[in-house]
Structure formats: C-alpha cells, structure tokens
Amino acid sequence: MEKRKDSIRIIAQALSSYRAEEMFISFNGGKDCTVLLDLIHQANLKDAKQIKCIYVRPLNPFSEIEEFVDRCRQHYGITIATVDGGIKAALEQICRADPQLKACIMGSRRSDPYCERLASFQETDPGWPQLMRINPLLEWTCEDIWSYIREHNVPYCALYDRGYTSIGDRTNTIPNPHLKVEADSSGEEVTYLPAYTLQDADKYERAGRL
C-alpha cells in the first residue's frame, strides 16, 4: 500500500529531525491513532518504539475506550500515560511536564474538521503550545484505515462494532444513523452495522457526532 509507505517515510523523517524523546504520540483510543500507533511499532525504524504515547482523556470517556487503551498497553507492551482535558489544555499540561518535547505525532486525516489544508509537518497555531504537528495519515481515507486494520489484524475499540464511526465522549457521540438496522415489528431493539461497513465513509463518518 503506497500510502503506508508514505506514512512510514514521514515517521522516518520525523525521527531524523527529532530525537525520540522529543516527540510523543497523541492517542485517544480511536481507529486513526490506533493505526498510527501500529505503524510506528511495525515500521522497524530505529528508536521508533521509544516515542512516548499519551492518552488524552476527555471529561466523559466511554468505558470501552478506557478498556481499549489498557488493551493497547498490553498488546504493544508500552506505557501509555494519561492526561485529562481538552486537547489544548492537555498539550499545555504535557509540555509543562516534559519541556524537551518539540513534536506531536497525530492521527489527523484530510477529511477531519479543520484539516483540509494541513501539511505533513506543521507548527501549532499561535496561542497553542509550540510544537511541530506531524501527520503521517493525512492522505488516508476512512476506507484506508479500516482496510489496514482488517488486513493487519490490528486491535480496535469494541464501540466500532456497535455502529460508532467517530468517537468523542459520552456527551457528544452516538451510533452512526447511516448504520442503523431497522427493527422489525417483533419489537426487537435497534441494532447497528459495524463501522467498517459504512459507505461513502469520509462523507458520513461524523454523522454520529452531536
């Protein structure tokens, strides 16, 4: 997969520009940053596995996300630190705790909000902690993400099998209505198809966000 090779080239470029201890992976338990974490650990790049991973936990996290973060700790054999709060406050806290940090590797994709003009390497905006944002997955589509997960048997959060396609926290996320299986007259509860079955996913991925 050419996009996978491009992503690994970006990670390698990051490792040639910064020491591993000067970077961290911003992790939220979602499918995109899970693919990012897997790529970094499978890339066979010197020092790549030394890049720290930090789970930015929202105010009202899903218990399934919390469980999945623990599963990633075990699956990849890594420490995943936890920082609470919104992304800006979390980054400020992370940078205060470790002043040597210079770059943040993120799972942003071009179809995400505010990411359509993002570059693979782009400094944070004024008013934010001064970091280089590194975006190895920028050109991946939602279909690319799920293809990689399913082809490489990458673990993922159980919510995706229950119709969630873009996961925030319990206050702003519901199953994607485009994946709803209509209940029949027997009165059985409504069910949802898995996230990887969503058609035209880049367009409808966030339909479950409130």
C-alpha positions in Angstrom: 0.0 0.0 0.0 1.6 3.2 -1.2 0.0 5.4 1.5 1.5 3.1 4.2 5.0 3.6 2.7 4.4 7.4 2.5 3.4 7.4 6.2 6.5 5.4 7.2 8.6 7.9 5.3 7.1 10.7 7.3 7.7 8.9 10.5 11.3 8.3 9.4 11.7 11.9 8.5 10.4 12.9 12.0 13.0 10.6 13.6 15.7 12.2 11.5 14.6 15.7 12.6 13.9 15.0 16.3 15.2 12.6 18.9 12.6 10.0 20.0 12.4 11.6 23.5 11.5 14.9 21.9 8.3 13.5 20.3 5.1 11.9 21.6 2.0 10.2 20.0 -1.3 11.9 20.8 -3.6 9.0 21.4 -7.4 8.9 22.1 -8.2 5.3 21.5 -9.8 5.9 18.1 -9.2 4.0 14.9 -6.9 6.6 13.3 -4.4 7.0 16.1 -4.5 3.2 16.7 -3.4 2.7 13.1 -0.7 5.3 13.7 0.5 3.5 16.8 0.6 0.2 14.9 2.5 1.7 12.0 5.1 3.2 14.3 5.6 -0.2 16.1 5.7 -2.2 12.9 7.9 0.2 10.9 11.2 -1.3 12.0 12.7 2.2 12.3 15.5 2.9 14.8 14.1 4.3 18.1 10.5 4.5 16.8 9.3 2.3 19.7 10.9 4.8 22.1 8.4 7.5 21.2 6.1 8.0 24.2 2.4 7.6 23.8 0.0 9.9 25.7 -3.8 9.2 26.0 -5.7 12.5 26.0 -8.8 11.5 28.0 -12.0 13.6 27.6 -14.2 14.6 30.5 -16.7 11.8 30.0 -14.9 8.9 28.3 -16.6 5.7 27.2 -15.6 2.8 29.4 -14.9 0.9 26.2 -12.3 3.4 25.2 -10.7 3.2 28.7 -10.6 -0.6 28.3 -9.2 -0.4 24.8 -6.3 1.9 26.0 -5.4 -0.7 28.6 -5.6 -3.4 25.8 -3.1 -1.3 23.7 -0.7 -1.1 26.7 -0.7 -4.9 26.8 -0.8 -5.6 23.1 2.2 -3.3 22.2 4.0 -3.7 25.5 4.2 0.1 26.1 3.5 2.7 28.7 0.6 5.0 27.8 0.4 8.0 30.1 -2.9 9.6 30.7 -3.7 13.4 30.6 -7.2 14.7 31.2 -8.9 17.6 29.5 -9.5 19.2 26.1 -6.7 18.9 23.6 -5.3 22.4 24.1 -5.2 22.2 27.9 -3.8 18.6 27.6 -1.0 19.8 25.3 -0.2 22.6 27.7 0.0 20.1 30.6 2.1 17.7 28.6 4.6 20.3 27.6 4.9 21.7 31.1 5.6 18.2 32.4 8.3 17.5 29.8 9.8 20.7 28.4 12.1 18.8 26.0 9.1 17.9 23.8 9.2 19.5 20.4 6.8 17.5 18.3 3.5 15.7 18.5 2.6 12.8 16.1 -1.1 12.8 15.4 -3.7 10.6 13.5 -5.3 13.5 11.7 -6.7 12.9 8.2 -7.5 15.3 5.4 -11.3 14.8 5.9 -11.2 15.6 9.6 -12.5 19.1 10.6 -10.0 21.9 10.0 -7.5 19.5 8.5 -8.2 20.1 4.7 -5.1 22.5 4.4 -2.9 20.8 7.0 0.7 19.8 5.9 2.5 16.7 7.0 4.7 18.9 9.2 3.1 22.0 10.5 3.7 24.1 13.6 0.8 24.6 16.0 -1.2 27.8 15.7 -0.5 31.0 17.7 -1.8 30.7 21.2 -1.1 26.9 21.4 1.9 25.2 23.0 4.8 25.5 20.5 5.0 22.1 18.8 5.6 20.6 15.4 2.5 18.7 14.4 3.4 15.6 12.4 0.6 14.0 10.4 1.6 10.7 8.8 -2.0 9.7 8.0 -3.1 12.9 6.3 -3.9 11.4 2.9 -5.6 8.2 4.2 -9.3 7.8 3.7 -11.6 6.1 6.2 -11.7 3.1 4.0 -7.9 3.0 4.0 -7.9 3.0 7.8 -10.3 0.1 8.0 -8.6 -1.9 5.3 -5.3 -1.6 7.2 -6.9 -2.6 10.5 -8.6 -5.7 9.0 -5.7 -6.8 6.8 -3.2 -6.5 9.6 -5.5 -7.7 12.4 -5.0 -4.5 14.4 -7.0 -4.3 17.7 -9.7 -1.7 17.8 -12.3 -0.4 20.3 -15.4 -2.5 20.6 -17.6 0.5 20.0 -16.8 0.4 16.3 -18.6 -3.0 16.1 -21.7 -1.4 17.5 -22.1 1.3 14.9 -19.9 4.1 16.3 -17.8 5.5 13.5 -16.2 8.7 15.0 -15.8 8.6 18.8 -15.6 11.6 21.1 -17.0 11.1 24.5 -20.3 10.0 26.0 -21.9 13.5 25.8 -21.3 14.1 22.1 -21.3 10.7 20.3 -24.0 8.2 19.3 -24.0 5.3 16.8 -24.0 6.4 13.2 -27.6 6.7 12.0 -26.4 5.5 8.5 -25.6 2.1 10.0 -28.9 1.7 11.8 -30.7 -1.7 11.2 -34.4 -1.0 11.3 -36.2 -3.0 13.9 -38.9 -5.3 12.7 -42.5 -5.5 14.1 -41.4 -8.0 16.7 -40.2 -5.1 18.8 -36.5 -6.2 18.9 -34.2 -3.4 19.9 -32.5 -1.4 17.2 -29.0 -2.6 16.2 -26.2 -1.1 14.1 -23.8 -2.4 11.5 -20.1 -2.3 12.2 -18.2 0.9 11.4 -16.2 -0.7 8.6 -19.3 -1.3 6.6 -20.2 2.4 6.2 -20.5 3.5 2.6 -19.0 6.8 1.5 -17.4 6.9 4.9 -15.3 10.1 4.6 -18.6 12.0 4.0 -20.7 10.3 6.7 -18.1 9.2 9.3 -19.0 12.0 11.7 -22.8 11.6 11.4 -22.9 10.2 14.9 -21.3 13.3 16.4 -23.7 15.6 18.2 
